[in-house]
Each structure stands twice: as structure tokens, then as C-alpha cells.
Amino acid sequence: MASLSSQLPLQPSQENPPSNYSIYASFCCRDASPNTNMSIWIECYSPSINAWHRITRIPGLIENHVLKGFSMASIGDSIYIIGGRLCHKLPGHVHDELDLEVRSSVLRYNVRDNEWHKCASLSTPRFDFACTVSDNKIYVAGGKCALACPRGISSAEVYDPALDEWKALPNMSTMRYKCVGVTWQGKIHVVGGFAERDNSYAERPWHILERCSAEVYDSEHEKWDLVLGMWQLDVPPNQIVAVSGNLFSSGDCLNAWKGHIEAYDGKQNMWNEVDGSHLETLSSPISTSDATEENWPPIQRLYLTMAPIGTHLYFLAGYRLPGEISRSMSVVHVFDTSANEYGWRSFEPMEEEGEKELCSHCCVVRQTL
């Protein structure tokens, strides 16, 4: 097999990655022996040196208990771990999990002091919900509040870290979960998800329209507006981030990477492919032909998460490496949204033992002196 670096379009950077930004992501072991603790840890990726560092574990979780469907948000030097679905992950079984409860707890980790703090709990326990930060406050909306509930919820709330308290917001007009939160044009957007109205069973034609819609909250007027067709897909989005006044997406919850990046046109209410954003190596950094020559199965992507820094989109991906020994490879690709032509560059891949699973999408911390 050819070397890993030769399979990637490595290009010299036209500018040094910012040293005061770090990307934080939460992981657990994808598959483990009975003697391995699969509880969640947090890693920090430093773009300036292209390095991962495991920094801490989320406290309060006993062995092989993990959180799923929670949100990570950052304000200043702190990362917040919000809500989630607590489950028992069975050692030796990749997909076997036993759901235990839906959590309302909120934890804060100070990256400068390396200290954990307990914050005021959510008013409503929830998982698979929308979360975004605006004006140094955390907004959450939708999600599920019970394990056995087949439908989402419409409630929303906002957290003020200065007061350490959650305040209820008006309910959305739709109940939705697996939705995505993003702050854009000064308003809170809750996009897509499995959505329906309280009376959806009586108005079934609305079913698809609601999944393709977004709820937009105006904090000044304290009201939600429904925007039909903002997502355009029946499948929930994977991530949507705002960069330089524009919204970007790369896929949905079934296909996190569609092969290119799309930008949202608010005037036309549609998503368009960004010129020069096509990149095959995010699907697989090793060609299928190389794997076939050694009788290896096709390479599998284990996770993908996207982080905005300045005008750049950082795509952090992990892959299972072919072979009998459990190994994985992490690769970071960066796309410059301000580039007029091909905007990609890639960092050297890093190989590590074992396979890890992404537990929540990442967040960015800008450290100040």
C-alpha cells in the first residue's frame, strides 16, 4: 500500500493556522475489551501544530457509561456539556447500547484552569436538540425529553452564564428533534430535523414541509417564525455553521460528507454548491484500488465534524485503517471560504491505536492572553 501522505492532496499553507484557536471534541472507544473503560474523554486539536491532545474526561460517568445526543458549546475559556442521553455501552459490542435516562445536567470545563464546574440544570431534560451561542448566551430548542417518546418537543430555553440560570423561551410552532442550531443575521435558527406540528396527524401533508423548514427566533421581539423550505431535505442536517455572514453545510445525518460544501442563499431560499469545494479524500483518504490489491476491505470513515475559524472551515475526520490490528487515522482538511478557486489544503495524517467514536460535534475556543 502507498504511504498515507501520498494519498492526500497535501499543499503548503498560504497562511499559518491561528495559534490562539483550539478545537475541542468528545470521544469514546468505538469497540473495547471488557477491561477497557469506554467513558467519554475530551480532546483538543491545535491547528497551529496539527496535533491532538487528550485533556480530560467528562466527570460523573461510571465505567462504560457514555453520553449521546448532548451538545458542546463554548463561551470564552469555557466549554459546556449540555443534556444528552445516558447509555451503557456493552464492551465488545460496537452497536449494543442500553439507554438509561435523559439528562438535564450542565457541566462547564474551563480550558485555562483545567477545572470542571456544575452549572444550573436545563428546565427540560433533552437530547438530539438544537444548540447555538448568541451574545454570550446558550440557546437550546427541540430534541426529545424521554427515551420512549417517538416525537420531538417544541420547548426552548436560554442560559445566561453570568447568572447561571436557564430562562424559558416561547415554544416553537413545531415539535422537532435531530435539528441543528446556528446563529445567523442576529437570530437563532433551528433547522430541519424530524419535525411535526401538534396536529400533524390530522394534517399529514405538512409532514414533509416541516422537516424541510426552520424555526427562527427573534430575541428582540421574543417570537418564533417558521421558514418553509430552508433545508430542502427530508433527512436532518449534520451540521450548519456560519462564516463571514454565510451559512455552510457539508451533508446530512445519513451522509455527513456529500462530496462538496454547500452555501445557503437566503434570497433564493436554497443551498448551492461552493465552487472549488469538491474533495473526494474526505470520503476515503486511501483509494479502494489500493485496498483491493492487499485483499483489504474498503476503508471506513469513523467520524466527521466541522469547525469554523475565521474564514476557514476545518473538517476533522477519523478513519479505520485496514488490517488485523485495530488502528485508526485522523486527518484534518481546511477549506478557505474566501478563496476564489480551489480552497482546500490538508495536514499530515496522524495514526493511532484503536478506534474512537465521536460523541458530539466539536466546538471552537479562542484563548485570550
C-alpha positions in Angstrom: 0.0 0.0 0.0 1.2 3.5 -0.7 2.1 5.7 2.2 -0.8 7.6 3.8 0.6 11.0 3.0 0.8 10.2 -0.7 -2.9 9.6 -0.9 -3.7 13.1 0.3 -3.6 16.4 -1.6 -1.1 18.0 0.8 -0.5 21.6 0.0 1.7 24.2 1.7 -0.4 26.6 3.7 -0.6 30.2 2.4 -1.0 31.4 6.0 -0.2 29.9 9.3 -3.1 28.4 11.2 -4.1 30.7 14.2 -2.3 29.8 17.4 -4.9 31.2 19.7 -7.7 28.9 18.5 -8.3 25.3 19.6 -11.0 22.8 18.6 -12.4 20.6 21.3 -14.2 17.3 20.6 -15.6 14.5 22.7 -14.9 10.8 22.1 -15.4 7.3 23.5 -14.0 4.0 22.4 -15.9 2.6 19.5 -15.2 -1.0 20.5 -13.4 -2.2 23.6 -12.4 -5.2 25.6 -14.2 -5.9 28.9 -11.2 -4.4 30.7 -11.4 -1.0 28.9 -13.3 2.0 30.2 -15.4 3.5 27.4 -16.5 6.6 29.3 -16.1 9.9 27.4 -13.0 12.0 27.1 -12.3 15.4 25.5 -9.5 16.0 23.1 -8.1 19.3 21.9 -6.9 19.9 18.4 -4.4 22.7 17.9 -4.4 23.8 14.2 -1.1 25.7 14.5 0.9 22.5 15.3 -1.6 19.9 13.8 -1.7 17.9 17.0 -4.4 16.2 19.1 -4.1 16.1 22.9 -6.4 14.2 25.3 -7.0 16.6 28.1 -9.8 15.4 30.4 -12.7 13.0 31.0 -16.3 14.2 31.5 -16.8 13.7 35.2 -19.7 11.8 36.9 -19.8 8.9 34.4 -19.1 5.5 35.7 -17.3 2.8 33.7 -18.8 2.1 30.2 -21.5 4.8 30.7 -21.4 7.3 27.8 -23.5 10.3 26.7 -25.0 10.6 23.3 -27.1 13.3 21.8 -25.7 16.1 24.0 -24.3 19.4 22.9 -21.0 21.1 23.3 -20.9 24.9 23.3 -18.1 27.4 24.1 -18.2 30.8 25.7 -14.9 32.5 26.5 -12.5 30.0 28.0 -15.2 27.5 28.9 -16.8 24.5 27.3 -20.4 23.5 28.3 -21.6 19.9 28.2 -25.4 20.1 27.9 -28.1 17.5 28.4 -27.8 14.2 26.5 -28.9 10.6 26.6 -27.1 8.5 29.1 -26.5 4.9 28.0 -24.5 1.8 29.0 -22.2 0.7 26.2 -21.6 -3.0 26.3 -17.9 -4.0 26.0 -17.1 -5.9 22.8 -20.2 -4.8 21.0 -19.9 -1.8 18.7 -23.6 -1.1 18.3 -25.1 -2.5 21.5 -26.2 0.2 24.0 -28.7 0.2 26.8 -30.5 3.5 27.2 -30.7 4.6 30.9 -32.0 8.2 31.1 -32.3 11.6 29.5 -30.2 14.2 31.4 -30.8 17.8 32.3 -27.4 18.3 33.8 -25.0 21.0 32.5 -21.2 20.9 33.1 -18.7 23.6 32.4 -15.0 22.9 31.8 -12.5 25.8 32.0 -9.8 25.1 29.5 -7.4 27.6 31.0 -7.7 26.3 34.6 -8.4 22.7 33.7 -11.3 22.6 36.1 -14.9 21.3 35.9 -17.9 23.1 37.4 -21.5 22.1 37.8 -24.0 24.6 36.3 -27.7 25.1 36.7 -29.6 22.3 35.0 -31.9 22.5 32.0 -35.5 23.2 32.8 -36.4 20.3 30.5 -34.1 17.3 30.0 -33.4 16.8 26.4 -31.2 15.0 23.8 -30.8 15.4 20.0 -31.7 19.1 20.3 -30.5 22.3 18.6 -27.9 24.4 20.4 -26.2 27.7 19.5 -24.5 30.6 21.1 -25.6 34.2 20.7 -24.4 37.3 22.6 -22.6 35.0 25.1 -25.8 33.1 25.9 -26.6 29.5 25.0 -29.9 28.8 23.3 -31.4 25.3 23.1 -34.5 24.1 21.4 -36.4 20.9 20.5 -35.0 17.5 21.0 -36.5 14.6 22.9 -37.3 14.7 26.6 -38.0 11.0 27.2 -36.4 7.7 25.9 -39.7 6.1 24.8 -41.2 9.2 23.2 -41.4 8.9 19.4 -41.8 12.6 18.9 -39.8 15.7 19.5 -40.6 18.7 21.7 -41.2 22.3 20.9 -39.9 23.9 24.1 -36.8 26.2 24.1 -34.7 27.9 26.7 -31.7 30.2 27.1 -28.8 30.1 29.5 -27.1 33.1 30.9 -23.7 32.2 32.3 -23.4 35.4 34.2 -26.4 34.5 36.3 -26.0 30.7 36.0 -29.7 30.3 35.2 -31.9 29.0 32.4 -34.9 31.0 31.2 -37.8 29.5 29.3 -38.5 30.9 25.8 -41.7 30.7 23.8 -42.4 27.3 22.3 -41.7 26.8 18.6 -44.6 26.1 16.3 -43.3 22.7 15.6 -42.0 19.8 17.6 -38.7 18.6 16.3 -35.6 16.6 17.1 -32.3 15.9 15.4 -32.4 19.6 14.5 -29.4 21.9 14.1 -28.9 25.2 15.8 -27.0 28.1 14.3 -26.9 31.9 14.9 -27.2 33.9 11.7 -28.1 37.5 11.0 -28.5 38.1 14.7 -31.3 35.4 15.0 -31.4 31.9 16.4 -32.1 29.3 13.6 -33.3 25.8 14.4 -33.0 24.0 11.1 -34.5 20.7 9.8 -34.9 17.6 12.0 -37.7 15.2 12.3 -40.5 17.8 12.8 -44.2 17.9 13.0 -47.0 20.1 14.4 -49.1 19.1 17.4 -51.9 18.3 15.0 -49.7 16.8 12.3 -51.7 13.5 12.4 -54.7 15.5 11.2 -52.6 17.4 8.6 -50.3 14.8 7.2 -49.4 16.8 4.0 -47.5 19.2 6.3 -45.2 16.3 7.4 -42.5 16.8 4.7 -42.8 20.6 4.7 -42.0 20.8 8.4 -38.9 18.6 8.1 -37.6 20.9 5.4 -38.3 24.0 7.4 -36.6 26.1 10.1 -37.8 28.0 13.1 -36.2 31.4 13.6 -36.2 33.1 16.9 -36.0 36.9 17.2 -34.8 37.7 20.7 -35.8 41.4 20.4 -39.4 40.6 19.7 -39.3 37.3 21.6 -41.1 35.3 18.9 -40.5 32.4 16.5 -41.1 32.5 12.8 -41.5 29.4 10.6 -39.4 29.4 7.4 -40.5 26.7 5.0 -38.0 25.1 2.6 -34.9 26.4 4.3 -33.3 22.9 4.5 -35.0 21.3 1.4 -34.3 17.7 2.6 -36.4 15.2 4.5 -33.3 14.0 6.2 -32.0 16.2 9.1 -28.8 18.2 8.5 -25.5 17.0 10.0 -24.0 20.5 10.8 -24.6 24.0 9.7 -22.1 26.8 10.6 -21.9 30.5 10.0 -18.8 32.0 8.5 -18.4 35.7 7.5 -22.2 36.1 7.3 -22.8 33.0 5.3 -24.2 29.6 6.2 -22.3 26.4 5.2 -23.2 22.7 5.2 -21.5 19.6 4.0 -24.1 16.8 4.4 -26.9 15.3 6.4 -27.2 12.9 9.3 -27.1 9.9 6.9 -24.2 11.2 4.8 -22.0 13.6 6.7 -19.9 14.4 3.6 -21.8 14.8 0.2 -18.5 15.3 -1.7 -18.6 19.1 -1.6 -19.7 22.1 0.6 -22.9 24.0 0.1 -23.7 27.6 1.0 -27.2 28.9 1.8 -28.7 31.7 -0.4 -31.2 33.5 1.8 -32.7 35.5 -1.0 -33.5 32.4 -3.1 -34.0 30.1 0.0 -31.8 27.4 -1.5 -28.4 25.7 -1.0 -25.8 25.9 -3.7 -22.5 24.0 -4.2 -19.5 26.2 -3.4 -17.1 26.5 -6.3 -13.8 24.6 -5.7 -15.2 22.7 -2.7 -15.2 19.2 -4.2 -12.9 16.8 -2.2 -13.0 13.0 -2.6 -10.5 12.3 0.1 -12.9 13.2 2.8 -14.9 10.1 1.8 -11.8 7.9 1.8 -8.1 9.1 2.0 -7.0 5.7 0.7 -8.2 4.5 -2.7 -10.4 1.4 -3.0 -8.0 0.0 -5.6 -5.0 0.2 -3.2 -7.1 -1.7 -0.5 -8.2 -4.3 -3.0 -4.6 -5.1 -4.0 -3.9 -6.3 -0.5 -7.3 -8.0 -0.1 -8.4 -5.4 2.5 -12.0 -4.2 2.8 -12.8 -0.6 1.8 -11.7 2.0 4.3 -14.4 3.2 6.7 -14.8 6.7 8.0 -15.5 6.6 11.7 -16.4 10.3 12.3 -16.5 13.7 10.7 -17.1 17.1 12.4 -16.7 20.6 11.1 -15.4 23.8 12.9 -15.4 27.4 11.7 -12.3 29.5 12.4 -12.1 32.9 10.8 -12.9 32.4 7.1 -11.9 28.8 7.2 -13.8 25.5 7.7 -11.8 22.8 9.5 -13.0 19.2 8.8 -11.8 16.7 11.4 -12.2 13.2 10.2 -11.2 9.8 11.6 -10.9 6.5 9.6 -10.4 2.8 10.4 -7.2 1.5 8.8 -7.4 -1.9 7.0 -5.6 -4.7 8.7 -5.9 -7.2 11.5 -4.7 -4.8 14.2 -7.3 -2.2 15.3 -5.8 1.1 14.1 -7.2 4.4 13.0 -6.1 7.6 11.3 -7.1 11.2 11.9 -7.0 13.7 9.1 -7.7 17.4 9.1 -8.7 19.3 5.9 -9.2 23.0 5.7 -11.3 25.0 3.2 -10.9 28.7 2.8 -14.4 30.1 2.1 -12.8 33.3 0.8 -10.8 31.6 -1.9 -11.7 32.4 -5.5 -10.7 29.0 -6.8 -9.7 25.7 -5.2 -9.7 26.4 -1.4 -8.5 23.2 0.1 -5.3 22.3 2.0 -4.7 19.2 4.1 -2.5 18.5 7.1 -0.4 15.4 7.5 -2.5 12.5 8.8 -1.9 11.0 12.3 -2.1 7.3 13.1 -3.2 6.0 16.4 -4.1 2.7 18.1 -7.7 1.7 18.5 -10.9 3.2 17.1 -12.8 6.1 18.6 -16.3 7.3 18.2 -17.4 11.0 18.1 -19.9 11.6 20.8 -20.9 15.2 19.9 -19.9 17.8 17.3 -16.9 19.9 18.2 -16.7 23.5 19.4 -14.0 26.2 19.0 -12.3 28.1 21.8 -10.4 31.3 21.2 -8.0 31.7 24.1 -7.1 35.2 25.1 -4.0 36.3 27.0 
